[in-house]
């Protein structure tokens, strides 16, 4: 396990776990945390021993409160600069470009930056009784990062939270499909996220990453160009691979596949 004061990172059996660790500040994002996270996303993709990652937080009732507003006020007074000038990966390019699957174990409320982290993950497990939303209008901030949510939830529902800043119940976000699962406790959220991660880690790595890439690319390209791009990628990177031979062979021999990721 690698530990920073504000973030924990560990890898076990192909599953990386990234834990926001600022419970006393509702796991809010400080400049230091954003720099550590930016390095962590690169680390996940660079490590062949990592097949999938879980993003969660130390349990305090809030998964992530978003930007650390107290830190923002302090930096403005002391330096005259906006806190975003001290953030790494300002436009979330790092988390958005991770090739391996990311699972959000959302074990508390997730306003603002908490919602931003959640939407940039590929699968999401929520906690019953919590709320998530885009609260920036209440504090004069902005939410350009929310645009991808148009492909994840109904436009009217999204418009409501963007314009009013009101949080939506996790139950509603589950009903519209933003959350894959809704659990009754932090322990159950973590267990469900790990169950999903285990299934992904056991699958063929190239096929998994190709599947993520194809679906994400299609949201930008549209249906027909996205379909063509998916075929092109699979034909270059998946079908000629050793794993594409190993899968059918293992099935025929009635054994578990030994994936090599190549």
ABEGO torsion letter per residue (X at the ends): XBBBAABBBBBBGGBBBBBBBBAAAGGBBBAAAAAAAAAAAAAAAABAABABBBBBBBBAGBABAEBBAAAAAAAAAAAGBBAAAABBGAAGAAAAABABBBBBBBAEBBBEAAAAAAAABABBBBBBGBBBEBAAAAAGBBBAAAAAAAAABBAAAAAAAAAAGBBBBAAAAAAAGABABBBABAAAAAAAAAAAAAAAAABBAAAAAAAAAAAAAAAAAEAAAAAAAAAAAAAAAAAABAAAAAAAAAAAAGBBBBBAGX
